[in-house]
Amino acid sequence: MESLTLGRVLSCKLSTNISRKVCSFMPSKQLGFGHFLRRSFKNVKLTVVKSEESGNGGEFGGLADGSNSNAVEEEEEEEEEKKEDEKEKRGLMLGIDRDDSGSVIGLHLIPPSGDYEVIDSHEDVTTDTKEKDGEIEEEKPQTRITYNIVFVTAEAAPYSKSGGLGDVCGSLPVALAGRGHRVMVVSPRYLHGTPADKNIAGALDIDRRIKIYCFGGEQEVAFFHEYREGVDWVFVDHPSYHRPGNPYGDSHGAFGDNQFRFTLLCHAACEAPLVLPLGGYTYGEKCLFLVNDWHAGLVPVLLASKYHPFGVYKDARSILIIHNLAHQGVEPAATFKNLGLPSDWYGALEWVFPTWARTHALDTGEAVNILKGAIVTADRILTVSKGYAWEITTVEGGYGLHELLSSRRSVLNGIANGIDIAEWDPSSDEHIGFHYSADDLSGKVQCKTALQKELALPIRPECPLIGFIGRLDYQKGIDLIRWATPELMEDDVQFVMLGSGDPLYEDWMRAAETTYRDKFRGWVGFNIPISHRITAGCDILLMPSRFEPCGLNQLYAMRYATVPVVHATGGLRDTVENFNPYAGGGNGDGTGWTFSPLTKESMLEALRMAILTYREHKLTWEGLMRRGLQRDCTWESAAVQYEQVFEWASIDPPYIM
């Protein structure tokens, strides 16, 4: 066992011939030093000195120090260290754990005197102290479990993003790292040949290559790494990720080799914790894999079929996060042999289309469904809202997987997403001309008149301004808006829409703008600054989605004191509290309006109630605005709920087929 003694000494010098590429320093909290820093080394430096027990001559951790240029200084320092040791008698030993190949896989603390317990690197121990009569009185330490967490995702903002998945995997890891967990995010290294490629320029090649055996051959992938905001951002590099378009397709549709591209991602993600010495040591086998949607769905299948039978990752757990059940990664059954799985695991992914969904009379409907395999093998399953967790167990919302998901209801939970409250903050948003807060809402009406002016609408602060932001497709209920617009325009309102999608609805938006010149504006496309200004300037945000796993626009709206009117489905029902005018001693309660069923009539009824409240009950409306603005929708709040699921997953036995 090699070791280092941690003591109260003045300095620690590294030899000039020790490569900085292999010397890394991690936060003391990740190594479990926090407790000792607070108890034994107050007001002094904690440094690392070579232990006489290392037994390696001039080596530690495989690094040779052959420099003798500072021999005299070193002798003097050693004498000072001995004197300090005699005074303190409280050295700590930093032990190194190695695997069979000799690689460093972890560190742990050893108290030579036996005065302290060894603190596992998965625990963060904090000690509260109180000062009484000039003396520091210690309280009982509180222990909180922390985890090695590995996110596997097809996209993560700001590096890659096409929707809500990128937002989640760009923000949640940062929140979890801020709570003391060690977090890695594994995603592809996309290069699209656009200015957006600069987002990934900070990730450097860490000179690790692995071979992946799939699709009838051997594939080599590389790893790039960037440490940012306490998170290890790891990017899997392969030529299949270098092409124009978005992560999944281009103007011609979805890429035909997506199964191949995301199979590589899953295999590489399983190897990353074992082979990448991030911060000087690997994550090791005791990990929590958070796999997002079908793109990462092979990870729990690989853990169960490829690693567990050989005793690898026996203490790891996998948590499947379903962001959108409609996308399942279904391909012909003949492609199973390409996935790099044992042949006897076909049943885990086997999928048969119902008769009505088959293409012709001779079609057997046999296929492989990657998301189905993940649902079968994951230790726990999460969705991005509690409402969506229930909906996917129903015939209407289960997309053929409702019976399987119902059978796993005991490990199925939902946690609503958070938002980036620094980016979406009406008191400091750089995209809006006027700022406001719960204490002073005066800037809200100024944002409204500025938006009306920008869009060439009549400037009427008293007129209710309704907004819609989203894709122009069937899921978002755009057809209901189209049918309801003639009746809605009969009222004294203004309506602003921003989005792109189905050309039919894009053309309709242009035509409606011509028909209702003083009341309607349709912006075809997507523009981030405009989306911020619409969110800040509108009084009401309309979201008649047919299904919405979580939804973000209603959270942005409430954050900007814009009252949402939404269909009571999925995350919309969870996050928007329906207005009750009789609660709170007559002051009202709630943050918006929800309507059901999903019909033109019920949507118009909810809108008219909101418009009536805006016009005739100003104090009530102001209460709605303030409650929405003050609602806790931070990622930190979501991270606390994720930790509870981590605890449950760590208690559950691993999946065994």
N, C-alpha and C positions, 0 to 999 in steps of 0.2 A: 504494500500500500504506500503510494507516494502521498506526501502531505505538505501543507504550508501552515506555518504558525501565524495567527493574526494577533498582533500585540500593539501596545502603545509605543510606537517608534516614530522617528521623525520622517523617514523617507524610504523609498524603495526604488532602486535604479535598475533599469533593464539594460542588458548588454546591447551594444550597437549592432551586433550581428544577429539579433533575433528579429525575424521578419514581422513587420506590422500586419501583414496579410493574415497571419495565423494567430496574432495576439488580439484578443477581443476582451472588452470589459462590459459586464452586464450590470444593471441596476442592483443595488444591494438587496432590494426587496425581493427580486426574483431568485436570489441565492439564499434567502431566508436570513439575511444579516440584520434586518431591521430591529429585531428584539435585542440583539447584543449591542447594537449601536446606541440604543436608548438606555440600556442598563449599565453597561460596563465602560463605555468610552465617551461619556459626556464631555463636551467641550474640548476634545482632542481628536486627532486624526486616526482613522483606522487604515492601516496599510498592511501589505503582504510582504513577509520576509521568508527566506528559505529556511526550511526546517532541517535540523540535523538528522531527523529520522527518515529523510527521503531516501537515503542510501543510494543516490544516483550520482555522486560526485558533483558535477556542475550542471546537472540536468533536472528539468521539471517539466512534466507533461510532454516529453518527447522533444523538448527544445534544448539544445546545447548552448551553454554560455562559455565561450572560450576566451573572453576578453580579460586581460590582466592589467589593462592600462590604468585602472583605478584601484590597484591592490591596496595601497597605503590607506586611501580613503575608506575602502571597504573594511579594513582591519579596525580603523578608528570607529566606524559605525557599529561594527560587531561588538566592540567593547562597550559602547553606549547602550546597545541593545541588551547586553548581558546585565548591565546595571539596572536598566528599566525592568527587565524580567525579574530580577531579585526583589524589586519594589512591589511589582504588581502580582506576580505569580498567577496571572490569569490569562495565559495564552490560549487561543482557540486553534484547533487543527482543521485545515481545509482538505478533506480527503477527495481523491479522484476515483471515479468508477470508470472502468474500461470494459469494452466488449471483447469478444474472442480475438478480434483482429488487432487489438491494442489501441483502438480509437477511443478518445475521451467521449463518454456519453453522459456524464453528469458529475456534479460536485455535491459534497455534503460536509457538515461541520461535526467535529469531534472535540468534546471538552476534555483536555488531558487530566484536569484535576477531578473530574466527575461532578463539578459544581452545577453544571447545566445539562438539560436534556438536549439531545440532537434534534434540530428542527428540520423536518422534511422540506424539500424544495417545493412541494405542492401546498405548503401551508404558509399563511401570512399571520404571524402572531404579533399582536399589538398590546402594549402595556400602557395604561393610563396612569399618570402620576399627579399627585396633589401636593401643594406646598403648605406646610403647617409649622408655624413658629420657626421659620427659616430652614426647616428640614424637609427633604423630599420624601413623601410617603407614597410607597408603591401600592397599586391596587392589583387585584388578581388579573393575569393576562387573559385576553379574549382571543379565541382561536377561530379563524375563518378559513375554510378550505378554498384553495385556488386550483385551477386546472390548466393543463396544456391543451389548448383549443386549436383545432385545424378546420378552418372554413374551406370548403371546396365549392367553387362557383364559376359559372360561365362569364360573369361580368362583375366588376367592382369599381364604383366611382372613386376617384375621378379618372381612373385609367381606362375604363370601358363602361359604357352604359347605354342601354336601349329602353329601359323602363325601371319599374320599382325595384326589381331584383338588384340592379346596380347600386341603388340608393341604400338598400338594406346592408349589402355586403361591403359597402364603403363606410358606413357609419357605425353599425353594431359592433364590429371588431374593435374599433377605437374606444367605444364605451366600455367594453369588457376589459380591455387592456388597462383602462383607467381605474378599474376596480381591482387590479392586482393580478389578473390572469396573464399567462403567457399565450399570445395569440399569433397564429400564422394564417394568412389567406393565400390560397393556391388558385390561380386562374391562368388562362392562356395569355401569352405575350402577343397580342394582336398588333399587326402593323398594316395599316390601311393605305399608306401613302398620302395621308392628309395631315394638316397642321395638328390634329388631335394626337398624332404620334409623339409629340413632345411631352405629353403627360407621363409617358413611360420611360423617358430618357434618363431619369435618375436611377433606374434599376440596372445594376451591373451584373455581368456574367460572373458567377462564383466558381466557374471552372469545375463543374460536376456534370458528368454525362452518365446516363443510364440506358440500358437496352430494355425495350418493351417488346414482348412476343405476342403479337396479335395480327389479325387480318392476313394470316398465312405467311408472315415474315417477321423480320427483326427491325424495329423502329428505334432510332436513337433520339432522345430528347435532351435538351440542356435546361439549366435553371438560371434565372436571373433573380436578383434580390434587392429590395430597398427596405430600410428600416425607417419608418415614419410614424409619428404619433404613437409610439410604443408598440407598434404592430410590425411583424415580419411579413412584408408583401412579397410573395414568391410567384414568379411567372414561368410557366412551362413554355419552352421555345421549340417550335417545329415549323417547317416550311408551310404546313397546311393552315397556319394561323396568319400567314402573310398574304393578304389579298384585299382588294377594295371591297367596300360594303360595310355591314355591321357584323356583330359577332355571329349571326345566324344566317345571313343571306345578303342579297343585293337587289337591284331593281328587277331582276329576272325571277326572284323568288328565293326560297330556302336553298342553301347549298346541298348538293347531293351527297356529300361525304361527311355530313354532320355526325353521323354515328361513329365514323372513324376518328374525327377530331376530338370528340368528347370521351371516347374510349381511351385515347391517349391521356387525356387530362386525368381521368380517374385512376389509371395505373400509376401515373407519375405522382399523384397526390398521396397514394398509399405508400410510396417509397420515400417521399420527401421527409417525413419525421425521422426516418431511420438513417438517411444518408447526408442530410444537409447540416453542417455544423454552424448554425446561425447563432451569432453572439458567442462563439467559442465552443458550443456543445449542442448536440442534437436534441430534439424534442423527446425522442425515445418512444417506447411502445405504449406507455400509459397516456393515451390521448383521448380527447373527445372530438370525433369527426362530425362537423355540422355540414351536411350535404344538402345542396339547394337545387330543387327541381330535378327533372330527369337528366339534365346534362351531367350531374354529379351522382346519378342514381346507381352507377355500378360500384361505388365505393363500399357500401355495406355488403353487397353481394361478394365482392372480392375479399373483404375481411373474413366473411363466413366460409368461403370456399377455398381460398388460396392461402390464407395466413393462419387462421385458427387451427386447422388440422395439424399444423407443424409447430404449434405452441407460440406463434408470433402474434402479437397484439392481443394476447389473452386477457389483458386488463383494459383494453381499449373499448370504447362504446361509440355507437353511431346514432346520430339524431337526424332524421330526414325532415327538412323544412319545405313544405309545399306552398309555393307562391301562386301557382295557377295549375289546377288539376287538368285543365283542358289540353295541355301539352304533355304527352306521355312518352315520347321517344319510341314510337311503334315502327318496326321494320319487318320485312318478310322473315319467316322462320329460318330460312336458309342462311341468314346472316349470323345466327347464334355462334357458329364455329369461328367467327372472326373476333369474338369478344375476349378471347384469352381466358375462358372459364372452363373448368372440368366438364366433360360431356354429361355427367350425371346431374348437373345443375340446371339442365334445360327447363325442368318443371317450375323452377322459381320464376322464370321469365315468360313461361308459356302463355300465349294469349290467343283466343279464338274469337273472331268477329261474329256477331249474330248474323243470321241468314240475310236479313234485310240490308245489311251493310256490305255484303260481298259484291264483287264487281260483275260476276257472271255465274252461270249455273254450275260450272266445274270448279269454281273457286272454293277451296276448303276453309278459307278464312284463317288459316294458321299464321301466327306471327309471334314475334318476341316483343315484349313490352318492358322497357327498362325501368320505368317508374313503378310498375307492378312489382318487379324484383326488389326494388328498394323498400317498398311498403312491407313486403314479406320478411325481409331480413334486418331492417333497421331495429335498433333497440327501443327507440321512442320516435314518435311522429309529432311534428308541430305544423300548424298552419299560422298564417299571419293575422288571424283574428279568431275569437271564440265562436263567432257566428259562422264563419266559414268552416271551422272544424265540425260543426253540426251539419252544415249544408252538404258537405262532401259524403256524408253517410246516407243521403237521400237519393232516390232514383233520379230526381230532377238535377241534382248537383254533383252526382258521383261519377258521371261519364263512364259508366260501366264498371267502376271499381267500388261502388257503394257497399256491396256485400263484403268484400275483403276489408274495407276500411271499418265497417261496422264490427267485424270480428276482432279488430284490434283497437276497439274503442277505449279499452283500459289504459292504453299507452298513448292516446291521442289527445292533444291539448292545443289551445290557440292562444297566441300572444300578439296583441296589436302592435304594429310598427310605430316607431317614433319618427321625428323629423329633425333636421339640422336647424336648431333654433338660433344658431349664429347666422346662417345664410338667410333664414326666413325670420327676420326680426323687424317689425315696422318702426322701431325706434332708431334703427341704424341702416336700413336697407339702402344700398347705393343705387338701386334701380328705380326708386320712387323719389319724387321731388319734394315731398313733405313727410315728416316723421310724426309718429304719435305713439301713445302707450295707454295702458289701462287708467292711468292717472290723468291723462290729458288726451282726449279723443278729437281735439279740434283739427288735427292734421288729416283726419279721415275724409272729411268733406272736401278739403283742398285737393286731396288725391283724386276724388271723384270728378271735380270740375276740370282738373288737369287732364284726366282720361277722356272726358267728353270733348275737350278742345282738341286733343291729339287725334281723335277718331272723327272729327268734324261732325259731332252730334250737337244738337242744341244744348247750350250750357244751362242746365236746370237742376240745381242742387236738391230741390224738393221732389224731383221725379224718381221713383224707384228704378234703380239700375240693376239688371239681372245679368249674370255672367255664366258662361260655360267654357271649360278648358278640358280638352281631351281628344282622344282618337275619334274619328268620324266613322264608327262602325256599329254593328248590331249590338255588341255587348254593352256599349255605353248608352244604349237607349236613344240614339240619335233619331231613329224613326219616329219615336213618340214626340220628340221636340218638333220635328218637321210637321207632323199632323196637328199639333197643338198651336203652332205659331199663328195661324190666322185668327183664332179666338183670342190668344194672348195679346196680339197687337191691337185688338179692339179696346183694350184698357190703356190708361195713360201710363205707360211704362217704356223703358228703353232696354234693349237686349243686345249683348255683345258676346260673340263666339270666337274661340281660337282653337284651331285644330286642323288636322289633315287625315286622310285615309281614303275611304271609298269615293271614287270620282263622282258617283251619283250625288252624294251629299255635299261634296265640294262645290259642284255646279249649283245645287240648290241654295247653298249659302250665298253665292254670288247673285243669284236671281232674287233672293229675299232682300238683299241689301238694296237692289234697284227698286223693288216693290215698296219697301217701307223705309224711305230715304231718311226720315227724321227719327226713326225708332230702332233700326236694326243695323248692326255692323258685323260682318263676318270676315275674319282674318284667316285665310287658308295658308297653312304651314304651321311652324312652331318657332317661337322666339322667346328666349328666356326673359329678357328685360320686360317685354310686353306682358308675359304671363304674370310677372310680379306686379305690374301696374294695374292689370285687370283684377287681380286678387285684392289689391289694396283699394281700388277705386269703386268696385261694385258693392252694392248693399246686400245682394243675395247671390249665392252660388247654387246653380242647379246641377244635380247629378242623378239622372234617372237610370242608372246602370241596371242591367238585367242581373248580373252577378258581379261582385266586387270583393275579391279575397281580403283586401284591407282598404285600399284607397288612400291616396295622399292629398289630393286636392281639397278634400273637406277639412283635413287637418291644417293645411296652409290657410284656408279661408278663415277658420276660427282663430288662428294665430293672428290674422289681420283684421279681426272684428267684423268679418263678413259672414252673414248668417247662412248656413247651408240648408237647402231643401233637397232631401235625398230619398231614394227608394230604400225601404227597410230591408236590406239584404247584406249578408256578410259583414265586412268591417264597417260599412256605413251605419248599420244598425248598432254596432258596438260603440262607435266613437261619437255619434251625434245623439245627444239626449233630447228626446222629443219635448217640445215646449208645453208646460203645464201652467196656465195663468193663475190657478188657484193655490199653487204651492207657495211655500215661503211666506205665509201670512198675507197672501194676496199680492205679493211682489213678483210672483212667478218663478219658474225654475226651468232649466233646460238650456240647450245651446242652438236649437234649430227645429226643423220639422222633418219627420219621416212619414212616408206615405206607402200604402199597400192596399190593394194589389197594384201591379204595374200596369196601369191603364192611363189613357189620356185624361179621363175624367178625374181620377184620384190625384194625378199630378197637378192638374189645373186647380183643384180644390185646395191643395196644400200651398201652392203658389199664391192664390188669392188671399188665403188666411195670412200669409206672411206679408203681403202687400198692404192688407188692411191694418195689421199691427204696426207696420212702418209708418203709415200715414196718420193714424188716429191715436196711437199709444206710444208716444215718444219715450217716456220714461221706461216703459216695459221693453221697448226696442233697445234702449241703451243698456239695460240689464242683460239682454241677450248678447250684445256685443262684448260687454266686459267679461261675462262668464266664459265665452268662447276664447277670448284673448288670454284669460288667466288659466285655462285648462292645461294640465300637465301632459304634454305630449313629447317629452324628451326621450332620447335613446337611453339615458341613464335609468329612467323608470322602467323601460322595457328590459334593460340588462338585469335588473334585480329579479324580474320574473323568469328570465332565462336561467339564472343561477339556481332557482328552485328546480327547474327541469333537469339541470346538470346533476343536482343531488339525487334526484329520483333515478336518473340513468346510471349513476355510479353504484347505486344499491342493487339495481336489477341485474340478474345474471346475463351474460352475453348470449346472443342468438346462437343456437346450435340446431342444425337441421337433423 
